[in-house]
């Protein structure tokens, strides 16, 4: 997984990069992901045991 730098971190730039990579060479498993709060099976936010802060993780980007 490679994270784009700050000036190019918008989804449209990621889509363009994925399209360019697919045109240049044979690629697979290219997807846009975003950092988000982890959730359990019922949809509640997971929290860190000691600090109580929400746990962060990567999830697939969904268009709104």
N, C-alpha and C positions, 0 to 999 in steps of 0.2 A: 504494500500500500504506500502510495506517495501522496503527501499533502502539498497542495499548491500554495505558493506564497501569498501573502496578504493582498497585493493588488489584483491577483487573479483567482480569488477564492469564491467568486460568485458561480452559481450553477451553470449559467450560459457559457462561461469560459471553460468550465470542466467539460461540458458537452462538446464544445469545439475541439478541445484537446483530444478527447476520446475519438472523435471523428477523424482528426488528422492522423492519430496513431493507427487507426484501422485502415486508412488509405495507404499509409507508408509501409506497414508490415502486418503480418498475421498476428493478431492479438486475441486474447480471450479474458474473460472475467473482469472486464473493465466496467466499473460502476461508480456512481457518485455517492459518497457517504458524508454524513455530518455528525459532529459531536452533539450528544443529547443525553438527557438524564435517563439512566437505566430504570426499567419498570419490571415489576413482577407479573405473574400470570393474570392477576386481576386488574392490572393497570395502575397500581399504586407505585409511587416513586420509591426506589430502594435507597436507604440511607446508610452511611458509614456508622459502624457500631460505636466508635469512640467519640467522634466529632458530631454526629448527627447530620452532617452535610450530605446532600444528595450525591449519589455515585454517578460518574459520567462514563460514557462509552460511545462507540461508533455505531450508527444505524444507517440503513439505506435511505437515501434522499427520496422523498415523495413530492411530486409536483402538487401544488395547491390548486 
